[in-house]
Amino acid sequence: MVVLYLCVILIAGCSGGKEQAAGSTVYTQDTLINLPVSDPHTAYMRAEAGQIARNLDAGQLSAQVMLCGIDGKGQLGRDMQILLDECPAGGVILFRYNLDTKPAEIQNLITQASARISAGALAAAPDSGEFPPEGESLPKSKSAAGNESSPGNETKTVLILPFVAVDHEGGQVSRFNKGYAVLPAAAAYSVLARDKGRDGAIAQIEADAFRAGTEISALGINMNLAPVAELLNDYNREFLGSRSYGEEPAFVTDSASAFIRGMDRAGLLCVVKHFPGSAGKDPHLYPSVINAGIDELNVLAAPCISLIRGGQARAVMVSHTLVPARDPAHIASLSPAVMKQWLRDEIGFEGIIICDDFSMVSAGGAAGGKAGSAGSAISAELASLAAGADMIMVWPKDIRSTHRAIQDALSSGKLSVERLREAAAHIIFEKIRMGLANGG
């Protein structure tokens, strides 16, 4: 019965409807996508997200911070079903091997994955608001079937749907079949601005993003790992090329903002990338170092900073780049100085911090130019979470081992419960805002 109920909700979610259970606060897509940071509903939703995170058991909490690749085209195989039952991930990310098929089959894969995940992410929360306090041990892992209320206790069931993500920048970075949700490369809009005017180019970006976003949202996708909001410069030119909107800070900022507006209108959460910047060839495989002082770093990161302070950037992807002026010992994705001190405290970012893929780097790989093993990648992911990241990317073959490693780190104290709850609360807040979680 639970799976059938979830499927009904998932169908509504895929079609753009945001239904909530009777008695719960209703937030519509239109009111939530552009909700001001100062709006009183924001404080309420953040408090609710924190309460939900505090009531997740160790397995659910560890899963919520994972953005997982999944095997399958058109439908989930039995092994993948078991994995998602064990690990109700906070999100899944789809690649070409998942998407190289008909739209109806993509929808079916997403619906199956979301139903599996949501069944395991169901949480029982006391209506009285008496959630486990900070510092108290986590509830023991429990199945969805074990979430019934105890006699005499009034509870509500919290449904948490996963993010369904894709890399869809446009140009060379597209995972879909040719002709589907087409977007030009970012650099094409710089040319358009020169030829037909800046305002026209910005308007075209928003229109194109809305059109493409509407197509992929109809499949059930709700997160886009885009746009690139990096200035094209001597550090990143070889790596980014046509993926950047150009060298002029105001145009890059306004272009990325227009992209976000278009995708927001289509119901997708954008992940702005890469903070604080990229360098070299490919930071997954080669040394990536930005040898710039604090002032120059602020200039390079200006578009990201503007989007954060303007409220458009609700999720940010941190790169594997070393920025010695901020932290000479750790790449950005492993650095508390970058993620906590700079991004959170100084810039004031309150959204989701997602770190770029660790599958090809070890804790020193991006700085040292060596690919890492699966074990070293998991170690780096744990270090990233401890340093301030909220979500980590995990490939299908590593889902079980990573999920267990996070729980082991919680048990041993290597990763604090408070840090993981904080990460989950950032994720769940955005899900509440988007209609992907409710406390009905």
C-alpha positions in Angstrom: 0.0 0.0 0.0 2.8 2.4 0.8 4.4 2.0 -2.7 1.0 2.5 -4.4 0.4 5.6 -2.4 3.9 6.9 -3.3 3.4 6.3 -7.0 0.2 8.5 -7.0 2.2 11.3 -5.4 5.1 10.7 -7.8 2.9 11.0 -10.8 1.6 14.3 -9.5 5.2 15.5 -8.9 6.3 14.5 -12.4 3.5 16.5 -14.0 4.4 19.6 -12.0 1.7 19.3 -9.4 2.8 19.9 -5.8 0.2 18.1 -3.7 0.4 18.0 0.1 -1.5 16.0 2.7 -4.6 17.5 4.3 -3.8 19.6 7.3 -0.2 20.5 6.2 0.9 24.0 5.1 0.5 24.3 1.4 3.2 26.0 -0.6 2.7 26.4 -4.3 5.4 26.3 -7.0 4.9 30.0 -7.8 5.1 31.2 -4.2 8.1 29.0 -3.2 10.5 29.3 -6.1 11.0 33.0 -5.6 10.4 33.1 -1.8 12.4 36.0 -0.4 15.0 35.0 2.2 13.4 37.3 4.7 9.9 35.9 4.2 8.5 34.5 7.5 7.6 31.3 5.8 11.3 30.7 5.2 12.1 30.6 8.9 9.2 28.2 9.4 10.4 25.9 6.7 14.0 25.9 7.9 12.7 25.0 11.4 10.6 22.2 10.0 13.5 20.9 7.9 15.7 20.9 11.1 13.0 19.0 13.0 12.7 16.4 10.2 16.5 16.0 10.0 16.7 15.4 13.8 14.1 12.6 13.6 15.8 10.7 10.8 17.5 7.4 11.9 21.2 6.8 11.2 20.5 5.0 7.9 18.1 7.6 6.6 20.4 10.5 7.7 23.4 8.9 6.0 21.4 8.3 2.8 19.9 11.8 2.6 23.4 13.4 1.9 24.1 11.1 -1.0 23.5 12.0 -4.7 23.7 8.6 -6.3 24.1 7.4 -9.9 21.8 4.5 -10.7 22.0 1.6 -13.1 19.1 1.0 -15.5 17.5 2.2 -18.6 13.7 2.2 -18.6 13.5 0.3 -15.4 15.5 -0.6 -12.3 17.2 -4.0 -12.1 16.7 -6.2 -9.0 20.1 -5.3 -7.6 19.5 -1.6 -7.9 16.1 -2.0 -6.3 17.7 -3.6 -3.3 20.4 -0.9 -3.1 17.8 1.8 -3.0 15.8 0.0 -0.4 18.9 -0.2 1.8 19.9 3.4 0.9 17.0 5.8 0.4 19.3 8.4 -1.2 18.7 12.1 -1.0 19.0 12.3 -4.7 19.8 10.4 -7.9 21.8 11.6 -10.8 21.1 10.4 -14.3 23.7 10.0 -17.1 23.7 9.2 -20.8 23.4 5.5 -20.2 20.1 6.1 -18.3 18.7 8.7 -20.7 19.6 7.2 -24.1 16.0 6.0 -24.6 12.4 7.2 -25.1 10.9 9.8 -22.7 8.3 7.3 -21.4 11.1 4.9 -20.4 13.0 7.7 -18.6 9.8 8.6 -16.7 9.3 5.0 -15.7 12.9 4.7 -14.4 12.5 7.9 -12.4 9.2 6.8 -11.0 10.5 3.4 -9.9 13.6 4.9 -8.3 11.7 7.6 -6.5 9.1 5.2 -5.2 11.9 2.9 -3.8 13.7 5.8 -2.2 10.6 7.5 -0.8 9.4 4.3 0.9 12.6 4.1 2.8 12.8 7.9 3.6 9.4 8.0 5.3 9.8 9.3 8.8 7.5 9.5 11.8 7.6 12.9 13.5 5.8 13.9 16.7 3.1 16.5 16.1 4.1 18.1 19.4 7.4 19.2 17.9 9.3 17.2 20.5 12.1 16.1 18.2 15.4 14.5 19.5 17.5 17.4 20.8 20.9 18.3 19.4 23.6 16.0 20.8 21.2 13.1 21.6 21.9 9.7 20.0 20.2 8.9 16.7 17.2 6.6 16.6 18.0 3.1 15.5 17.6 2.3 11.8 14.1 1.3 11.1 12.1 0.3 8.0 9.2 2.4 6.7 6.9 -0.3 8.1 8.3 0.4 11.5 7.3 4.0 11.6 3.8 3.6 13.2 3.1 5.8 16.2 3.3 4.5 19.7 0.1 4.3 21.7 -0.8 7.7 23.1 1.6 9.6 20.9 0.3 11.7 18.0 2.6 11.5 15.0 2.7 12.6 11.4 4.3 10.9 8.5 6.8 12.9 6.6 7.2 12.0 2.9 10.6 12.9 1.5 11.0 12.6 -2.3 14.5 12.5 -3.8 16.2 15.1 -6.0 16.5 13.7 -9.6 19.5 15.5 -11.1 21.1 15.8 -14.5 24.0 17.8 -16.0 22.3 19.9 -18.6 24.3 23.1 -19.2 23.9 23.0 -23.0 26.4 22.7 -25.8 28.8 19.8 -25.2 27.3 19.1 -21.7 24.1 17.4 -22.5 23.1 13.8 -21.5 20.0 13.5 -23.7 19.5 12.2 -27.2 20.2 14.6 -30.0 17.3 17.1 -30.5 15.9 16.8 -27.0 15.8 19.8 -24.6 18.4 21.5 -26.8 20.4 24.3 -25.3 23.3 26.3 -26.9 26.6 26.4 -25.3 27.0 29.3 -22.9 29.6 31.0 -25.1 27.0 31.3 -27.9 25.2 33.9 -25.9 28.3 36.1 -25.7 28.3 36.1 -29.4 24.6 36.9 -29.5 25.1 39.8 -27.1 27.7 41.3 -29.4 25.6 40.8 -32.5 22.1 41.6 -31.2 22.5 43.4 -27.9 23.0 42.4 -24.3 19.4 42.6 -23.2 18.3 40.4 -26.0 20.9 37.8 -25.2 19.8 37.7 -21.5 16.2 37.3 -22.5 17.1 34.5 -24.9 19.0 32.6 -22.1 15.9 32.7 -19.9 13.6 31.7 -22.7 15.8 28.8 -23.7 16.3 27.6 -20.2 12.6 27.6 -19.5 11.9 25.7 -22.7 14.5 23.1 -22.1 13.7 23.0 -18.4 10.0 22.3 -19.1 11.0 19.3 -21.3 13.2 17.7 -18.7 10.9 18.6 -15.8 8.2 16.6 -17.6 10.4 13.5 -17.3 10.5 13.9 -13.5 13.9 15.6 -13.3 13.9 18.4 -10.7 17.6 19.4 -10.3 20.0 20.7 -12.9 23.8 20.7 -12.2 24.1 24.0 -14.0 24.8 26.9 -14.8 28.5 27.5 -14.9 29.0 30.9 -13.3 32.7 31.1 -13.7 34.4 34.0 -15.5 36.5 32.7 -18.4 40.2 33.4 -17.5 43.7 32.1 -17.8 43.2 29.6 -15.0 40.1 27.8 -16.4 40.1 28.6 -20.1 41.5 25.1 -21.2 39.0 23.3 -19.0 35.8 25.3 -19.5 36.1 26.7 -23.0 32.6 27.3 -24.4 31.0 26.3 -21.1 31.5 29.8 -19.7 29.4 32.9 -20.5 32.6 34.9 -21.0 35.1 37.2 -19.3 32.8 40.1 -18.3 31.6 39.7 -14.6 28.3 41.5 -15.0 27.3 39.6 -18.1 28.3 36.2 -16.6 26.3 37.0 -13.5 23.2 38.2 -15.4 23.4 35.3 -17.8 23.6 32.7 -15.0 20.8 34.5 -13.2 18.6 34.3 -16.4 19.4 30.6 -16.7 18.3 30.0 -13.1 15.1 32.0 -13.6 14.1 30.0 -16.6 14.8 26.7 -14.9 13.1 27.8 -11.7 9.9 28.6 -13.7 10.1 25.1 -15.1 10.3 23.6 -11.5 14.0 22.8 -11.4 16.6 23.6 -8.7 19.8 24.8 -10.3 23.2 24.0 -8.8 25.6 26.9 -9.6 29.1 25.8 -10.3 32.0 25.7 -9.7 32.9 27.6 -6.5 35.4 29.2 -6.1 36.6 28.3 -9.7 38.4 25.8 -11.8 42.0 25.6 -13.2 44.1 23.6 -15.5 42.7 20.8 -17.8 40.3 18.6 -15.8 40.4 19.0 -12.0 39.2 15.4 -11.6 42.4 14.1 -13.2 45.1 16.9 -13.1 46.4 19.4 -10.5 44.0 22.3 -10.2 45.5 25.3 -8.4 44.5 28.9 -8.4 47.5 30.9 -7.2 45.6 34.1 -6.6 45.4 36.4 -3.6 42.3 37.0 -1.6 41.2 40.1 -3.6 41.7 38.3 -7.0 39.9 35.3 -5.7 36.9 37.5 -4.8 36.9 38.9 -8.3 37.1 35.4 -9.9 34.2 34.2 -7.7 32.2 37.4 -8.1 29.4 35.9 -10.2 28.8 33.1 -7.7 29.0 35.5 -4.8 26.5 37.9 -6.5 24.0 35.0 -7.2 24.2 33.8 -3.6 23.7 37.3 -2.1 21.0 38.0 -4.5 19.1 34.8 -3.5 19.3 33.1 -6.9 21.8 30.5 -5.9 20.1 27.9 -3.7 22.7 25.2 -4.3 26.4 25.5 -5.2 28.9 23.0 -6.4 32.4 23.3 -4.9 35.3 22.4 -7.1 38.4 20.2 -6.4 40.6 23.2 -6.9 43.4 24.2 -4.4 43.2 27.9 -3.5 46.3 28.5 -1.3 45.3 32.0 -0.3 42.3 30.4 1.6 43.7 27.0 2.5 47.2 25.9 1.4 46.6 22.3 2.7 43.2 21.2 1.3 41.4 21.5 -2.0 38.2 23.5 -1.8 35.9 20.4 -1.7 37.8 19.3 1.5 38.4 22.6 3.1 36.5 24.0 6.1 38.2 27.4 5.4 36.5 27.5 1.9 33.1 25.9 2.7 32.4 27.0 6.3 34.4 30.2 6.7 34.3 31.7 3.3 31.1 30.3 1.7 28.9 30.1 4.8 30.2 32.7 7.2 31.6 35.4 5.0 29.4 35.2 1.9 26.3 34.1 3.9 25.3 31.1 1.8 22.5 29.1 3.4 21.7 26.6 0.6 23.0 23.2 -0.3 26.8 22.7 -0.8 27.4 19.8 -3.3 30.9 18.7 -4.0 32.1 17.7 -7.5 32.6 14.0 -8.2 35.2 12.3 -6.0 35.2 9.1 -8.0 38.4 9.9 -9.8 40.3 11.7 -7.1 41.6 10.8 -3.7 42.0 13.2 -0.8 45.1 14.5 -2.5 44.3 13.6 -6.1 43.1 16.9 -7.4 46.1 18.7 -6.0 48.6 15.9 -6.8 47.3 14.8 -10.2 46.5 11.2 -9.3 43.3 9.2 -9.6 42.1 7.7 -6.4 40.8 4.2 -5.6 37.2 3.6 -4.5 38.4 3.4 -0.9 40.2 6.7 -1.1 37.2 8.3 -2.8 35.0 7.3 0.1 37.5 8.7 2.5 37.5 11.9 0.6 33.7 12.0 0.7 33.6 11.6 4.4 36.2 14.3 4.8 34.2 16.5 2.5 31.0 16.1 4.6 33.0 16.8 7.8 34.5 19.9 6.2 31.1 21.4 5.4 29.6 19.7 2.2 26.0 18.7 2.3 25.8 16.3 -0.6 28.3 13.9 -2.1 28.2 12.2 -5.5 28.3 8.4 -5.5 28.5 5.9 -8.3 26.2 2.8 -8.2 29.0 0.4 -7.4 29.9 2.4 -4.3 26.4 3.1 -2.9 26.4 0.4 -0.3 30.0 0.9 0.9 29.6 4.6 1.1 26.3 4.4 3.0 27.9 2.0 5.5 31.0 4.2 5.8 29.0 7.3 6.7 27.1 5.3 9.4 30.4 3.9 10.7 31.8 7.4 10.9 28.8 8.5 12.9 29.1 5.6 15.3 32.9 6.3 15.8 32.5 10.0 16.1 34.7 10.7 13.1 31.7 12.5 11.6 29.4 14.4 14.1 25.7 13.8 14.2 25.2 17.6 14.4 27.2 18.2 11.1 25.2 15.5 9.3 21.9 16.8 10.6 22.9 20.3 9.5 23.6 18.9 6.0 20.3 17.0 5.8 18.4 20.1 7.0 19.8 22.2 4.1 18.7 19.5 1.7 15.2 19.0 3.2 14.6 22.7 3.4 14.9 22.9 -0.4 12.7 19.8 -0.8 10.0 21.5 1.3 10.3 24.6 -0.7 9.9 22.7 -3.9 7.1 20.5 -2.7 9.3 17.4 -2.5 8.8 17.0 1.3 5.9 17.6 3.6 4.9 17.2 7.2 1.3 16.4 6.6 
